[in-house]
Amino acid sequence: MSASAHAAERAFFRLDIADALRSRWVAASAVTYAAVFGLFIWLGLRESSVLGFTGLSRVVLNLSSAIVLVLPLVALIATSQTVVAARRSGHFELFLTQPCRRAQWFTAVVASRTAIVLAPLLVLLAAAVLVGRLTGEIGLELLVLRAAGVTGALAFAYVGLGFAVSVYAPNPERATVYALLLWLVGSALHDFALIGVLLAFRLEPAVVFALAALNPMEAARLGILAGVDPELSVFGPVGFWLANTLGPMLTTLLGIGWPLLVGAGALTLSRYRLSRMDLIA
């Protein structure tokens, strides 16, 4: 890639970051994560334990489980309006007058939105590591590293899905509805539908696992819990099957690899669509 292409991407990246700071998007996501973090500090520093974890280790564990639900919603809100709103606002009319390519704008905006979604969370996790070292918490760094890897992959997946919604939605209203439906299917309806299938049919553990792992949120949950509970006893027979068949290492890799694959596929489709669509609404 030429130096001018890199310069264009850096300019678009800085422009999008500045716009996010001006519109208080970064502050809003930071407040959301901080509220969740504060709630689980209050819960996690109590005397009871979960899977043998207490103190800040339990805080990070519970926070990771909550972030698996919160992070996709933040990512979808941050990205689902990007392209469709730019078409409506006339942003692309100005863009087409500049000596740059659509792919350069797309790459820069994907990078900036991913940074906007992830940066506040990574700062909070780094703060947890710092506090853990000051208080003598043992093993917290590995838990935080695993949580950062899984949540980073999950953020990438839903940034990609959000851009796919933004590219294919005909108007901003539809984009909002599609994004909310996508989050509901991933967070709530998927569990209810899976339980309904289990009640109606006798399925093998491998089939149940495959149905659950297709959802990036469920894959991320598996990735986080696999490093905490090697037996995966919280999943019952499916957990024992996973522990004996894949093991905690492969389950963790699945929790990171599958969301990354989903995000890459969604972004590839979005970039292809953007390269051929009419940018003027």
Short mmCIF file of the C-alpha atoms (twelve columns), coordinates in Angstrom:
data_MODEL
# 
_entry.id   MODEL 
# 
loop_
_atom_site.group_PDB 
_atom_site.id 
_atom_site.type_symbol 
_atom_site.label_atom_id 
_atom_site.label_alt_id 
_atom_site.label_comp_id 
_atom_site.label_asym_id 
_atom_site.label_seq_id 
_atom_site.Cartn_x 
_atom_site.Cartn_y 
_atom_site.Cartn_z 
_atom_site.pdbx_PDB_model_num 
ATOM 1   C CA . MET A 1   0.000   0.000   0.000  1 
ATOM 2   C CA . SER A 2   1.341   3.436   -0.931 1 
ATOM 3   C CA . ALA A 3   2.196   6.186   1.517  1 
ATOM 4   C CA . SER A 4   -0.727  8.282   0.262  1 
ATOM 5   C CA . ALA A 5   -3.136  5.434   1.013  1 
ATOM 6   C CA . HIS A 6   -1.797  5.159   4.559  1 
ATOM 7   C CA . ALA A 7   -2.075  8.914   4.950  1 
ATOM 8   C CA . ALA A 8   -5.713  8.835   3.824  1 
ATOM 9   C CA . GLU A 9   -6.537  6.044   6.271  1 
ATOM 10  C CA . ARG A 10  -4.853  7.898   9.136  1 
ATOM 11  C CA . ALA A 11  -6.766  11.060  8.263  1 
ATOM 12  C CA . PHE A 12  -10.098 9.213   8.206  1 
ATOM 13  C CA . PHE A 13  -9.216  7.457   11.468 1 
ATOM 14  C CA . ARG A 14  -8.401  10.735  13.233 1 
ATOM 15  C CA . LEU A 15  -11.544 12.343  11.838 1 
ATOM 16  C CA . ASP A 16  -13.790 9.537   13.080 1 
ATOM 17  C CA . ILE A 17  -12.131 9.448   16.511 1 
ATOM 18  C CA . ALA A 18  -12.519 13.224  16.830 1 
ATOM 19  C CA . ASP A 19  -16.183 12.947  15.867 1 
ATOM 20  C CA . ALA A 20  -16.709 10.204  18.482 1 
ATOM 21  C CA . LEU A 21  -15.050 12.316  21.170 1 
ATOM 22  C CA . ARG A 22  -17.100 15.369  20.178 1 
ATOM 23  C CA . SER A 23  -20.353 13.406  20.283 1 
ATOM 24  C CA . ARG A 24  -19.340 11.850  23.656 1 
ATOM 25  C CA . TRP A 25  -19.525 8.297   22.278 1 
ATOM 26  C CA . VAL A 26  -16.334 7.288   24.073 1 
ATOM 27  C CA . ALA A 27  -17.596 8.823   27.303 1 
ATOM 28  C CA . ALA A 28  -20.924 7.016   26.994 1 
ATOM 29  C CA . SER A 29  -19.296 3.611   26.454 1 
ATOM 30  C CA . ALA A 30  -16.849 4.277   29.300 1 
ATOM 31  C CA . VAL A 31  -19.698 5.162   31.661 1 
ATOM 32  C CA . THR A 32  -21.568 1.995   30.637 1 
ATOM 33  C CA . TYR A 33  -18.566 -0.230  31.305 1 
ATOM 34  C CA . ALA A 34  -17.752 1.610   34.542 1 
ATOM 35  C CA . ALA A 35  -21.318 1.133   35.801 1 
ATOM 36  C CA . VAL A 36  -21.159 -2.602  35.090 1 
ATOM 37  C CA . PHE A 37  -17.686 -2.765  36.611 1 
ATOM 38  C CA . GLY A 38  -18.804 -0.920  39.756 1 
ATOM 39  C CA . LEU A 39  -21.793 -3.219  40.194 1 
ATOM 40  C CA . PHE A 40  -19.627 -6.314  40.008 1 
ATOM 41  C CA . ILE A 41  -17.004 -4.836  42.317 1 
ATOM 42  C CA . TRP A 42  -19.758 -4.527  44.898 1 
ATOM 43  C CA . LEU A 43  -20.897 -8.088  44.226 1 
ATOM 44  C CA . GLY A 44  -17.478 -9.644  43.756 1 
ATOM 45  C CA . LEU A 45  -15.796 -8.303  46.885 1 
ATOM 46  C CA . ARG A 46  -18.360 -9.943  49.138 1 
ATOM 47  C CA . GLU A 47  -17.336 -13.042 51.082 1 
ATOM 48  C CA . SER A 48  -19.097 -15.661 48.943 1 
ATOM 49  C CA . SER A 49  -17.192 -17.243 46.063 1 
ATOM 50  C CA . VAL A 50  -17.943 -18.482 42.552 1 
ATOM 51  C CA . LEU A 51  -15.972 -21.523 41.302 1 
ATOM 52  C CA . GLY A 52  -13.408 -20.864 44.024 1 
ATOM 53  C CA . PHE A 53  -12.763 -17.247 42.985 1 
ATOM 54  C CA . THR A 54  -13.039 -14.359 45.421 1 
ATOM 55  C CA . GLY A 55  -12.024 -10.713 45.469 1 
ATOM 56  C CA . LEU A 56  -10.901 -9.087  42.239 1 
ATOM 57  C CA . SER A 57  -10.669 -12.446 40.460 1 
ATOM 58  C CA . ARG A 58  -14.376 -12.924 40.991 1 
ATOM 59  C CA . VAL A 59  -14.984 -9.329  39.881 1 
ATOM 60  C CA . VAL A 60  -13.185 -9.951  36.572 1 
ATOM 61  C CA . LEU A 61  -14.942 -13.290 36.083 1 
ATOM 62  C CA . ASN A 62  -18.416 -11.852 36.677 1 
ATOM 63  C CA . LEU A 63  -17.592 -8.730  34.711 1 
ATOM 64  C CA . SER A 64  -16.535 -10.825 31.717 1 
ATOM 65  C CA . SER A 65  -19.831 -12.707 31.804 1 
ATOM 66  C CA . ALA A 66  -21.754 -9.423  31.896 1 
ATOM 67  C CA . ILE A 67  -19.643 -7.790  29.211 1 
ATOM 68  C CA . VAL A 68  -20.485 -10.695 26.888 1 
ATOM 69  C CA . LEU A 69  -24.026 -9.238  26.873 1 
ATOM 70  C CA . VAL A 70  -23.215 -5.511  27.086 1 
ATOM 71  C CA . LEU A 71  -20.340 -5.328  24.607 1 
ATOM 72  C CA . PRO A 72  -22.295 -6.572  21.541 1 
ATOM 73  C CA . LEU A 73  -25.022 -3.994  22.171 1 
ATOM 74  C CA . VAL A 74  -22.475 -1.162  22.441 1 
ATOM 75  C CA . ALA A 75  -20.727 -2.370  19.272 1 
ATOM 76  C CA . LEU A 76  -23.983 -2.588  17.309 1 
ATOM 77  C CA . ILE A 77  -25.105 0.881   18.408 1 
ATOM 78  C CA . ALA A 78  -21.696 2.322   17.501 1 
ATOM 79  C CA . THR A 79  -21.641 0.825   13.994 1 
ATOM 80  C CA . SER A 80  -25.146 0.080   12.722 1 
ATOM 81  C CA . GLN A 81  -25.767 3.683   11.640 1 
ATOM 82  C CA . THR A 82  -22.356 4.408   10.103 1 
ATOM 83  C CA . VAL A 83  -22.910 3.890   6.374  1 
ATOM 84  C CA . VAL A 84  -26.663 4.435   6.151  1 
ATOM 85  C CA . ALA A 85  -26.468 7.681   8.135  1 
ATOM 86  C CA . ALA A 86  -23.507 8.903   6.062  1 
ATOM 87  C CA . ARG A 87  -25.554 8.387   2.900  1 
ATOM 88  C CA . ARG A 88  -28.494 10.330  4.318  1 
ATOM 89  C CA . SER A 89  -26.405 13.197  5.719  1 
ATOM 90  C CA . GLY A 90  -24.516 13.901  2.484  1 
ATOM 91  C CA . HIS A 91  -21.175 12.826  3.941  1 
ATOM 92  C CA . PHE A 92  -20.399 10.684  0.910  1 
ATOM 93  C CA . GLU A 93  -21.084 13.563  -1.475 1 
ATOM 94  C CA . LEU A 94  -18.120 15.362  0.085  1 
ATOM 95  C CA . PHE A 95  -16.159 12.098  0.251  1 
ATOM 96  C CA . LEU A 96  -16.470 11.503  -3.498 1 
ATOM 97  C CA . THR A 97  -14.763 14.833  -4.195 1 
ATOM 98  C CA . GLN A 98  -11.591 13.712  -2.382 1 
ATOM 99  C CA . PRO A 99  -8.699  11.718  -3.912 1 
ATOM 100 C CA . CYS A 100 -9.278  8.558   -1.865 1 
ATOM 101 C CA . ARG A 101 -10.878 5.153   -2.174 1 
ATOM 102 C CA . ARG A 102 -13.911 3.670   -0.463 1 
ATOM 103 C CA . ALA A 103 -11.777 0.848   0.955  1 
ATOM 104 C CA . GLN A 104 -9.510  3.359   2.700  1 
ATOM 105 C CA . TRP A 105 -12.458 5.050   4.395  1 
ATOM 106 C CA . PHE A 106 -13.958 1.681   5.355  1 
ATOM 107 C CA . THR A 107 -10.708 0.353   6.877  1 
ATOM 108 C CA . ALA A 108 -10.173 3.522   8.895  1 
ATOM 109 C CA . VAL A 109 -13.743 3.641   10.216 1 
ATOM 110 C CA . VAL A 110 -13.709 -0.051  11.192 1 
ATOM 111 C CA . ALA A 111 -10.460 0.513   13.107 1 
ATOM 112 C CA . SER A 112 -11.757 3.647   14.830 1 
ATOM 113 C CA . ARG A 113 -15.106 2.101   15.843 1 
ATOM 114 C CA . THR A 114 -13.340 -0.986  17.190 1 
ATOM 115 C CA . ALA A 115 -11.050 1.249   19.235 1 
ATOM 116 C CA . ILE A 116 -14.022 3.264   20.512 1 
ATOM 117 C CA . VAL A 117 -15.811 0.114   21.671 1 
ATOM 118 C CA . LEU A 118 -12.795 -1.648  23.204 1 
ATOM 119 C CA . ALA A 119 -10.557 1.100   24.630 1 
ATOM 120 C CA . PRO A 120 -12.635 1.965   27.742 1 
ATOM 121 C CA . LEU A 121 -13.019 -1.720  28.612 1 
ATOM 122 C CA . LEU A 122 -9.301  -2.414  28.231 1 
ATOM 123 C CA . VAL A 123 -8.516  0.566   30.475 1 
ATOM 124 C CA . LEU A 124 -10.811 -0.849  33.183 1 
ATOM 125 C CA . LEU A 125 -9.239  -4.306  32.898 1 
ATOM 126 C CA . ALA A 126 -5.759  -2.778  33.116 1 
ATOM 127 C CA . ALA A 127 -6.872  -0.873  36.220 1 
ATOM 128 C CA . ALA A 128 -8.063  -4.177  37.731 1 
ATOM 129 C CA . VAL A 129 -4.621  -5.700  37.123 1 
ATOM 130 C CA . LEU A 130 -2.948  -2.697  38.759 1 
ATOM 131 C CA . VAL A 131 -5.203  -2.859  41.811 1 
ATOM 132 C CA . GLY A 132 -4.683  -6.621  41.978 1 
ATOM 133 C CA . ARG A 133 -0.921  -6.208  42.111 1 
ATOM 134 C CA . LEU A 134 -1.231  -3.610  44.849 1 
ATOM 135 C CA . THR A 135 -3.474  -5.901  46.905 1 
ATOM 136 C CA . GLY A 136 -1.485  -9.060  46.241 1 
ATOM 137 C CA . GLU A 137 -4.121  -10.839 44.136 1 
ATOM 138 C CA . ILE A 138 -2.662  -14.045 42.655 1 
ATOM 139 C CA . GLY A 139 -3.361  -15.231 39.099 1 
ATOM 140 C CA . LEU A 140 -5.333  -12.149 38.105 1 
ATOM 141 C CA . GLU A 141 -3.146  -11.300 35.092 1 
ATOM 142 C CA . LEU A 142 -3.900  -14.556 33.274 1 
ATOM 143 C CA . LEU A 143 -7.632  -14.204 33.926 1 
ATOM 144 C CA . VAL A 144 -7.617  -10.608 32.642 1 
ATOM 145 C CA . LEU A 145 -5.585  -11.594 29.576 1 
ATOM 146 C CA . ARG A 146 -8.069  -14.337 28.708 1 
ATOM 147 C CA . ALA A 147 -11.007 -11.981 29.286 1 
ATOM 148 C CA . ALA A 148 -9.397  -9.314  27.086 1 
ATOM 149 C CA . GLY A 149 -8.796  -11.808 24.268 1 
ATOM 150 C CA . VAL A 150 -12.332 -13.195 24.315 1 
ATOM 151 C CA . THR A 151 -14.062 -9.823  24.638 1 
ATOM 152 C CA . GLY A 152 -11.823 -8.329  21.955 1 
ATOM 153 C CA . ALA A 153 -12.799 -11.096 19.540 1 
ATOM 154 C CA . LEU A 154 -16.466 -10.637 20.461 1 
ATOM 155 C CA . ALA A 155 -16.220 -6.883  19.876 1 
ATOM 156 C CA . PHE A 156 -14.702 -7.496  16.440 1 
ATOM 157 C CA . ALA A 157 -17.539 -9.900  15.593 1 
ATOM 158 C CA . TYR A 158 -20.278 -7.401  16.437 1 
ATOM 159 C CA . VAL A 159 -18.460 -4.475  14.866 1 
ATOM 160 C CA . GLY A 160 -18.503 -6.523  11.660 1 
ATOM 161 C CA . LEU A 161 -22.174 -7.434  12.080 1 
ATOM 162 C CA . GLY A 162 -23.007 -3.799  12.828 1 
ATOM 163 C CA . PHE A 163 -21.341 -2.635  9.629  1 
ATOM 164 C CA . ALA A 164 -23.197 -5.340  7.697  1 
ATOM 165 C CA . VAL A 165 -26.474 -3.988  9.104  1 
ATOM 166 C CA . SER A 166 -25.445 -0.440  8.215  1 
ATOM 167 C CA . VAL A 167 -24.528 -1.360  4.652  1 
ATOM 168 C CA . TYR A 168 -27.616 -3.448  3.871  1 
ATOM 169 C CA . ALA A 169 -30.291 -1.475  5.778  1 
ATOM 170 C CA . PRO A 170 -32.297 0.878   3.520  1 
ATOM 171 C CA . ASN A 171 -32.658 3.644   6.140  1 
ATOM 172 C CA . PRO A 172 -31.479 4.515   9.683  1 
ATOM 173 C CA . GLU A 173 -34.731 3.370   11.279 1 
ATOM 174 C CA . ARG A 174 -34.439 -0.099  9.763  1 
ATOM 175 C CA . ALA A 175 -30.778 -0.242  10.803 1 
ATOM 176 C CA . THR A 176 -31.733 0.417   14.435 1 
ATOM 177 C CA . VAL A 177 -34.421 -2.271  14.380 1 
ATOM 178 C CA . TYR A 178 -32.121 -4.814  12.718 1 
ATOM 179 C CA . ALA A 179 -29.347 -4.121  15.236 1 
ATOM 180 C CA . LEU A 180 -31.671 -4.566  18.223 1 
ATOM 181 C CA . LEU A 181 -33.097 -7.774  16.771 1 
ATOM 182 C CA . LEU A 182 -29.592 -9.096  16.176 1 
ATOM 183 C CA . TRP A 183 -28.669 -8.405  19.791 1 
ATOM 184 C CA . LEU A 184 -31.875 -9.969  21.117 1 
ATOM 185 C CA . VAL A 185 -31.367 -13.112 19.059 1 
ATOM 186 C CA . GLY A 186 -27.817 -13.423 20.338 1 
ATOM 187 C CA . SER A 187 -28.447 -12.617 24.008 1 
ATOM 188 C CA . ALA A 188 -31.905 -13.891 24.914 1 
ATOM 189 C CA . LEU A 189 -33.866 -15.582 22.170 1 
ATOM 190 C CA . HIS A 190 -31.016 -17.935 21.313 1 
ATOM 191 C CA . ASP A 191 -31.057 -19.422 24.822 1 
ATOM 192 C CA . PHE A 192 -34.837 -19.739 24.851 1 
ATOM 193 C CA . ALA A 193 -34.882 -21.329 21.389 1 
ATOM 194 C CA . LEU A 194 -32.126 -23.771 22.334 1 
ATOM 195 C CA . ILE A 195 -33.935 -24.776 25.527 1 
ATOM 196 C CA . GLY A 196 -37.117 -25.303 23.493 1 
ATOM 197 C CA . VAL A 197 -35.276 -27.554 21.067 1 
ATOM 198 C CA . LEU A 198 -33.786 -29.539 23.940 1 
ATOM 199 C CA . LEU A 199 -37.227 -30.004 25.490 1 
ATOM 200 C CA . ALA A 200 -38.741 -31.148 22.183 1 
ATOM 201 C CA . PHE A 201 -35.951 -33.412 20.949 1 
ATOM 202 C CA . ARG A 202 -33.331 -35.692 22.439 1 
ATOM 203 C CA . LEU A 203 -30.097 -34.344 20.992 1 
ATOM 204 C CA . GLU A 204 -26.542 -35.524 21.335 1 
ATOM 205 C CA . PRO A 205 -24.163 -33.236 23.278 1 
ATOM 206 C CA . ALA A 206 -22.192 -32.541 20.090 1 
ATOM 207 C CA . VAL A 207 -25.322 -31.194 18.373 1 
ATOM 208 C CA . VAL A 208 -26.225 -29.031 21.379 1 
ATOM 209 C CA . PHE A 209 -22.687 -27.658 21.466 1 
ATOM 210 C CA . ALA A 210 -22.717 -26.870 17.750 1 
ATOM 211 C CA . LEU A 211 -26.043 -25.024 18.028 1 
ATOM 212 C CA . ALA A 212 -24.784 -22.996 20.981 1 
ATOM 213 C CA . ALA A 213 -21.346 -22.224 19.540 1 
ATOM 214 C CA . LEU A 214 -22.830 -20.798 16.336 1 
ATOM 215 C CA . ASN A 215 -23.783 -17.779 18.420 1 
ATOM 216 C CA . PRO A 216 -20.648 -15.643 19.021 1 
ATOM 217 C CA . MET A 217 -21.943 -14.679 22.482 1 
ATOM 218 C CA . GLU A 218 -22.261 -18.307 23.523 1 
ATOM 219 C CA . ALA A 219 -18.835 -19.091 22.073 1 
ATOM 220 C CA . ALA A 220 -17.368 -16.228 24.111 1 
ATOM 221 C CA . ARG A 221 -19.022 -17.519 27.286 1 
ATOM 222 C CA . LEU A 222 -17.522 -20.938 26.644 1 
ATOM 223 C CA . GLY A 223 -14.112 -19.356 26.074 1 
ATOM 224 C CA . ILE A 224 -14.217 -17.462 29.374 1 
ATOM 225 C CA . LEU A 225 -15.546 -20.325 31.496 1 
ATOM 226 C CA . ALA A 226 -13.166 -22.874 29.960 1 
ATOM 227 C CA . GLY A 227 -10.225 -21.124 31.591 1 
ATOM 228 C CA . VAL A 228 -11.967 -20.922 34.969 1 
ATOM 229 C CA . ASP A 229 -13.696 -24.302 35.275 1 
ATOM 230 C CA . PRO A 230 -11.771 -26.939 33.249 1 
ATOM 231 C CA . GLU A 231 -14.576 -29.461 33.793 1 
ATOM 232 C CA . LEU A 232 -17.207 -26.980 32.509 1 
ATOM 233 C CA . SER A 233 -19.589 -28.413 35.084 1 
ATOM 234 C CA . VAL A 234 -21.925 -25.421 34.816 1 
ATOM 235 C CA . PHE A 235 -22.985 -26.708 31.372 1 
ATOM 236 C CA . GLY A 236 -24.010 -30.159 32.651 1 
ATOM 237 C CA . PRO A 237 -23.595 -33.107 30.238 1 
ATOM 238 C CA . VAL A 238 -22.595 -30.783 27.396 1 
ATOM 239 C CA . GLY A 239 -19.868 -29.341 29.603 1 
ATOM 240 C CA . PHE A 240 -18.472 -32.771 30.444 1 
ATOM 241 C CA . TRP A 241 -18.530 -33.655 26.737 1 
ATOM 242 C CA . LEU A 242 -16.622 -30.479 25.906 1 
ATOM 243 C CA . ALA A 243 -14.090 -31.046 28.679 1 
ATOM 244 C CA . ASN A 244 -13.407 -34.595 27.499 1 
ATOM 245 C CA . THR A 245 -13.541 -33.920 23.743 1 
ATOM 246 C CA . LEU A 246 -12.021 -30.490 23.209 1 
ATOM 247 C CA . GLY A 247 -10.456 -29.599 26.530 1 
ATOM 248 C CA . PRO A 248 -10.153 -26.108 28.034 1 
ATOM 249 C CA . MET A 249 -7.468  -24.911 25.605 1 
ATOM 250 C CA . LEU A 250 -9.373  -25.722 22.412 1 
ATOM 251 C CA . THR A 251 -12.607 -24.408 23.932 1 
ATOM 252 C CA . THR A 252 -10.880 -21.110 24.726 1 
ATOM 253 C CA . LEU A 253 -9.477  -20.941 21.192 1 
ATOM 254 C CA . LEU A 254 -12.967 -21.578 19.865 1 
ATOM 255 C CA . GLY A 255 -14.295 -18.726 22.006 1 
ATOM 256 C CA . ILE A 256 -11.769 -16.421 20.349 1 
ATOM 257 C CA . GLY A 257 -11.507 -17.894 16.853 1 
ATOM 258 C CA . TRP A 258 -15.183 -18.223 15.957 1 
ATOM 259 C CA . PRO A 259 -16.122 -14.578 16.795 1 
ATOM 260 C CA . LEU A 260 -13.065 -13.429 14.823 1 
ATOM 261 C CA . LEU A 261 -14.212 -15.522 11.857 1 
ATOM 262 C CA . VAL A 262 -17.764 -14.134 12.098 1 
ATOM 263 C CA . GLY A 263 -16.453 -10.570 12.233 1 
ATOM 264 C CA . ALA A 264 -14.085 -11.094 9.306  1 
ATOM 265 C CA . GLY A 265 -16.863 -12.614 7.201  1 
ATOM 266 C CA . ALA A 266 -19.305 -9.803  8.001  1 
ATOM 267 C CA . LEU A 267 -16.706 -7.133  7.236  1 
ATOM 268 C CA . THR A 268 -15.780 -8.825  3.950  1 
ATOM 269 C CA . LEU A 269 -19.420 -8.805  2.850  1 
ATOM 270 C CA . SER A 270 -19.816 -5.196  4.007  1 
ATOM 271 C CA . ARG A 271 -16.735 -4.040  2.115  1 
ATOM 272 C CA . TYR A 272 -17.880 -5.847  -1.033 1 
ATOM 273 C CA . ARG A 273 -21.331 -4.256  -0.789 1 
ATOM 274 C CA . LEU A 274 -19.895 -0.796  -0.093 1 
ATOM 275 C CA . SER A 275 -17.596 -1.010  -3.114 1 
ATOM 276 C CA . ARG A 276 -20.590 -1.506  -5.454 1 
ATOM 277 C CA . MET A 277 -23.435 0.439   -3.878 1 
ATOM 278 C CA . ASP A 278 -24.658 3.911   -4.744 1 
ATOM 279 C CA . LEU A 279 -23.300 6.217   -2.055 1 
ATOM 280 C CA . ILE A 280 -25.801 8.978   -2.756 1 
ATOM 281 C CA . ALA A 281 -29.182 8.249   -1.186 1 
# 
